[in-house]
Amino acid sequence: MAKNKFITRGNDTTMATIVCGIVFCVFSFIYLYFYQDDLLAMEQHILSDGLTKYNRLIGALIITLLAWLLQYGIDIATRRSVKFPALNYFPSALLIAILTDISPDIDHGCHSLKWLWLAPLTLIAWGIGSYATACMLANNTEHDRKSPFRIIGENLIIMFFIMIFIGVTANTDRRFHKRMKIEDLIAEGYYDKALEEKTERKDADSTTTMLRAYALSKKDMLGEKLFEYPVCGKSEALLPNGTSVRCMLCNEADIYIHVARPLKQRKKAMDYLLWMRKHGYAKEPLEDYLLCGYLLDRQIDKFAKEIAKDDSLGHKKLPKHYREALVLYNHLRSNPIVTYHNDVMEADYLDMQTIIKSNPNATKRKALVEDAYGNTYWYYFFYGNK
């Protein structure tokens, strides 16, 4: 005869309960500590107006503990009547998903609105499922008992789908994660580590270009290594503009102070650099920013003019990308205002031209040039983001 009231799970689910607890806590900690830590740091920074700082270890431990306590509270409140203990971790998973579903525009007051309908809907579905399993448990007979290993397996399958739910609903934007990783390192002053973070060319964006330019300038390597990274956004990507190029963890004023001084009114990057130099506010890094700005805009004539004006820039001491630009300039202009020759770079440039001319297929030609000279200004000039 079917029982007419809910009953408590038996001791046969004890091992499954322990295993589920271990799996969830380990997954939650690893997920928060290694994958979502930079986004959580940015989220706390934005929401607290920079007054508090996120600690990845403490944050991961606290959120994991709160999520486990939520599950424990639900298990106690339901008097352990839900047949599968793994189901009680769903509200905890929902909490983690909401915390880590961070919009790239959170600093502009934009939040994900999907949880206004998704959270109630999934909780209703979870409630129905939990009620159904409680009814199943209440109607079980003695001969329906399963082995502890089968019970563990069934609960682990449920845990697997719960973890998948977290992964597909939280922010998993690879480009955004990489950008926040780089910015977090720069905000902490770890410029070398920030520059070690590599991105695919297809993932390049203006903000990442700005952050790398700042880190390279701090290491006095802007003209040496800027085009060894994927760059995007031309000269406008050199400085924050508050919209398409902006900081979320770093103080934008610090970047302007590094170059010259902040302006109350926004200017285009090149206009800002020229204005600051004209009015005597330029600091040492400004010259590299200006030269790289001309290179990013492919204005090699203006670049050469700047080089020609500065007698202190001896050609042998020029950074790599400036030398590359001058080799290119001397090949493109019949009457250059700056004459420059470098045997090694000359041979490399001619080799690149051979690759270009001997491969009629545009896709293959670009791939071959990228493979051999993707870390040069030449590649950017001919094939870079336009």
C-alpha positions in Angstrom: 0.0 0.0 0.0 1.3 3.5 -0.9 2.3 5.6 2.0 0.4 8.8 2.5 3.2 11.0 3.9 6.8 11.8 3.2 9.5 9.9 4.9 13.2 10.5 5.6 15.9 9.1 3.4 17.5 6.0 4.9 21.1 5.3 5.8 21.7 3.9 2.3 22.0 7.5 1.0 24.5 8.6 3.6 27.5 7.8 1.4 25.9 9.6 -1.6 25.2 12.7 0.5 28.9 12.8 1.6 30.2 12.3 -2.0 27.8 15.0 -3.4 29.0 17.4 -0.7 32.7 16.8 -1.6 32.1 17.0 -5.3 30.1 20.2 -5.1 32.5 21.9 -2.7 35.6 21.0 -4.8 33.9 22.1 -8.0 32.7 25.3 -6.5 36.1 26.2 -5.1 38.0 25.4 -8.2 35.4 27.2 -10.4 35.5 30.4 -8.3 39.2 30.4 -7.5 40.7 29.6 -10.9 38.1 30.6 -13.4 35.8 33.4 -12.1 38.1 35.2 -9.7 39.0 38.1 -12.0 35.4 38.8 -12.8 34.3 38.6 -9.2 37.1 41.0 -8.3 35.9 43.4 -10.9 32.3 43.0 -9.8 33.1 43.7 -6.2 35.2 46.7 -7.2 32.4 48.2 -9.3 29.6 47.5 -6.8 31.6 48.9 -3.9 32.8 51.9 -5.9 36.4 50.7 -5.3 36.0 50.8 -1.5 36.6 47.1 -1.0 38.9 44.6 -2.6 38.1 41.0 -3.5 40.4 38.2 -2.2 40.3 35.2 -4.5 41.0 32.6 -1.7 38.7 34.1 0.9 36.0 34.9 -1.7 36.0 31.3 -3.1 35.9 29.8 0.4 33.1 32.1 1.6 30.9 31.6 -1.4 31.5 27.8 -1.4 30.6 27.7 2.3 27.5 29.8 1.9 26.4 27.6 -1.0 26.9 24.4 1.0 25.1 25.9 4.0 22.2 26.8 1.7 22.0 23.1 0.6 22.2 21.9 4.2 19.5 24.3 5.3 17.2 23.0 2.5 18.0 19.4 3.4 17.0 20.1 7.1 13.9 22.1 6.1 12.6 19.3 3.9 13.5 16.8 6.6 15.6 14.9 4.1 12.5 13.8 2.3 13.9 14.4 -1.2 15.0 11.0 -2.7 18.2 12.3 -4.4 20.4 14.4 -2.0 22.1 16.0 -5.1 18.9 17.8 -6.0 19.2 20.0 -2.9 22.3 21.6 -4.4 20.4 23.2 -7.2 19.5 26.4 -5.3 23.2 26.7 -4.4 24.2 26.2 -8.0 21.7 28.9 -8.9 23.3 31.3 -6.4 26.7 30.7 -7.9 25.4 31.1 -11.5 23.8 34.5 -10.6 26.9 35.7 -8.9 29.1 34.8 -11.8 26.8 35.9 -14.6 28.6 39.3 -14.8 27.8 41.7 -17.7 30.7 43.3 -19.5 28.8 46.6 -19.1 28.3 46.3 -15.3 30.3 49.5 -14.9 27.6 51.3 -16.9 24.8 49.9 -14.6 23.9 47.1 -16.9 22.9 43.8 -15.3 21.7 40.5 -16.7 17.9 40.6 -16.8 17.5 37.0 -17.7 17.4 36.0 -14.0 14.2 37.9 -13.5 12.4 35.1 -15.3 15.0 32.3 -15.3 15.5 32.1 -11.5 11.8 31.7 -10.6 11.2 29.4 -13.5 14.1 27.1 -12.6 13.2 27.2 -8.9 9.7 26.1 -9.8 11.0 23.3 -11.9 13.3 22.3 -9.1 10.5 22.4 -6.6 8.3 20.1 -8.7 11.2 17.7 -9.3 12.0 17.6 -5.6 8.4 17.0 -4.6 8.1 14.2 -7.2 11.2 12.5 -5.8 9.9 12.9 -2.2 6.7 11.1 -3.4 8.8 8.4 -5.0 10.7 7.9 -1.7 7.5 7.8 0.3 6.1 5.1 -1.9 9.2 2.9 -2.0 9.0 -0.6 -0.7 11.8 -2.6 1.0 12.6 -4.7 -2.1 13.1 -1.5 -4.1 16.3 -0.6 -2.2 19.4 -0.1 -4.4 23.0 -0.7 -3.7 24.9 2.3 -2.3 27.1 2.4 -5.4 24.1 2.8 -7.7 22.7 5.5 -5.5 26.0 7.3 -5.6 26.1 7.0 -9.4 22.5 8.4 -9.8 23.3 11.4 -7.6 26.6 12.1 -9.4 24.7 12.2 -12.7 22.4 14.9 -11.2 25.5 16.7 -9.9 27.0 16.7 -13.4 23.9 18.4 -14.9 23.9 20.9 -12.0 27.5 21.8 -12.8 26.7 22.1 -16.5 23.9 24.5 -15.5 26.4 26.7 -13.8 28.7 26.6 -16.8 26.1 27.5 -19.4 24.4 30.3 -17.5 27.4 32.2 -16.0 29.7 34.5 -18.0 32.0 32.3 -20.0 33.1 35.0 -22.5 36.7 34.1 -23.2 37.7 37.5 -24.5 36.1 39.2 -21.4 37.8 36.8 -19.0 41.2 37.3 -20.6 40.8 41.1 -20.5 39.8 41.1 -16.8 42.8 38.8 -16.0 45.2 41.2 -17.7 43.6 44.3 -16.0 43.6 42.6 -12.6 47.3 41.9 -12.9 48.0 45.5 -14.1 45.9 46.9 -11.2 48.1 44.9 -8.8 51.3 46.2 -10.5 52.3 42.8 -12.0 53.1 44.2 -15.5 55.4 41.3 -16.5 52.7 38.7 -15.7 50.1 40.8 -17.5 52.2 40.8 -20.6 52.7 37.1 -20.4 48.9 36.6 -20.9 48.5 35.8 -24.5 45.3 36.1 -26.6 44.3 34.9 -30.0 44.3 37.4 -32.8 40.5 36.9 -33.2 40.0 37.8 -29.6 41.8 41.2 -29.8 39.8 44.2 -28.7 40.6 47.9 -28.1 40.5 47.7 -24.3 43.1 44.9 -24.2 45.3 46.8 -26.6 45.1 49.9 -24.3 46.0 47.8 -21.2 48.9 46.1 -22.9 50.2 49.5 -24.2 50.1 50.8 -20.7 51.9 47.8 -19.3 54.5 47.9 -22.1 55.1 51.6 -21.5 55.6 51.0 -17.8 58.4 48.5 -18.8 59.7 51.0 -21.4 59.0 48.4 -24.2 56.1 50.0 -26.1 58.0 50.6 -29.3 59.8 47.2 -28.9 56.9 44.8 -28.4 53.5 46.4 -29.1 52.9 44.7 -32.4 54.1 41.3 -31.0 50.5 41.2 -29.6 47.2 41.3 -31.5 46.2 45.0 -31.6 42.8 46.5 -32.4 41.3 49.9 -32.6 44.1 52.0 -34.2 45.4 55.0 -32.2 42.1 55.4 -30.3 43.0 52.2 -28.5 46.0 53.7 -26.8 44.1 55.7 -24.1 40.8 55.2 -22.3 37.8 57.0 -23.8 35.1 55.9 -21.3 33.1 53.9 -23.9 34.8 51.5 -26.3 38.1 51.7 -24.5 37.7 51.8 -20.7 39.1 50.4 -17.4 37.0 48.5 -14.9 39.6 47.8 -12.2 42.4 50.2 -13.0 42.1 54.0 -12.4 42.0 55.6 -15.8 43.5 58.8 -14.4 46.7 56.8 -13.6 47.1 56.0 -17.3 46.8 59.7 -18.3 49.1 60.8 -15.5 51.7 58.3 -16.7 51.6 60.0 -20.2 51.0 63.6 -19.2 48.0 64.7 -17.2 44.3 64.1 -17.1 41.9 66.2 -19.1 38.4 67.2 -17.9 37.1 67.1 -21.4 37.6 64.0 -23.5 39.8 64.2 -26.7 40.7 61.7 -29.3 43.9 60.0 -28.3 46.2 61.6 -30.9 44.7 65.1 -30.3 45.3 64.6 -26.6 48.9 63.6 -27.1 49.7 66.5 -29.4 47.9 69.0 -27.2 49.8 67.9 -24.1 53.1 68.1 -25.9 52.3 71.5 -27.3 51.4 72.9 -23.9 54.5 71.4 -22.2 52.7 68.7 -20.1 54.3 65.7 -21.9 56.1 63.1 -19.8 58.8 60.8 -21.2 56.3 58.0 -22.3 54.3 60.4 -24.4 56.7 60.3 -27.3 56.4 56.5 -27.6 52.6 56.8 -27.4 52.6 59.4 -30.2 54.9 57.3 -32.4 53.0 54.1 -31.9 49.8 56.1 -32.5 51.0 57.0 -36.0 52.0 53.4 -36.6 48.6 52.1 -35.5 47.0 54.6 -37.9 49.4 53.5 -40.6 50.6 57.1 -41.0 54.2 56.3 -41.6 54.9 59.7 -43.2 54.0 61.4 -39.9 55.9 58.8 -38.0 59.0 59.4 -40.1 58.6 63.2 -39.7 58.6 62.7 -35.9 61.7 60.6 -36.1 63.4 63.2 -38.2 62.6 65.9 -35.8 64.2 64.2 -32.8 68.0 64.1 -33.1 68.2 62.2 -29.8 66.7 59.1 -31.4 69.8 57.5 -32.9 68.8 54.9 -35.4 70.8 52.1 -33.8 69.0 52.7 -30.5 65.5 52.7 -32.0 63.1 50.0 -30.7 62.4 47.1 -33.0 59.0 48.3 -34.4 60.4 51.7 -35.2 63.2 50.1 -37.2 60.7 47.9 -39.0 58.5 51.0 -39.8 61.5 52.9 -41.2 62.5 49.9 -43.4 58.9 49.8 -44.7 58.9 53.6 -45.1 62.1 53.5 -47.2 60.6 50.9 -49.5 57.3 52.7 -49.9 58.7 56.2 -50.5 60.9 57.2 -53.4 62.1 60.4 -51.6 62.1 59.5 -47.9 62.9 62.3 -45.4 64.6 59.7 -43.2 67.1 57.3 -44.8 67.5 54.1 -42.9 69.1 50.7 -43.7 69.4 47.6 -41.6 70.9 44.5 -43.3 69.0 42.0 -41.2 65.7 43.7 -41.3 66.1 44.4 -45.0 66.6 40.7 -45.7 63.5 39.8 -43.6 61.4 42.4 -45.3 62.4 41.2 -48.8 61.7 37.6 -47.7 58.2 38.7 -46.6 57.6 40.4 -49.9 58.7 37.2 -51.7 56.1 35.2 -49.7 53.4 37.8 -50.6 54.2 37.8 -54.3 54.6 34.1 -54.7 51.3 33.1 -53.2 48.2 34.2 -55.2 45.8 32.7 -52.7 45.0 35.6 -50.3 44.1 33.3 -47.3 47.2 31.2 -47.7 49.4 34.2 -48.2 48.1 35.9 -45.1 48.6 32.7 -43.1 52.2 32.3 -44.3 53.1 35.9 -43.5 51.5 35.6 -40.1 53.4 32.4 -39.3 56.8 34.0 -40.3 56.3 37.7 -39.5 53.1 37.9 -37.3 55.1 39.6 -34.5 56.3 42.5 -36.7 54.9 45.9 -37.6 54.9 44.8 -41.3 52.3 42.2 -40.6 50.1 44.8 -38.9 50.6 47.3 -41.7 49.5 44.9 -44.5 47.1 42.5 -42.7 46.3 43.9 -39.2 42.9 45.0 -38.0 41.6 47.9 -40.1 
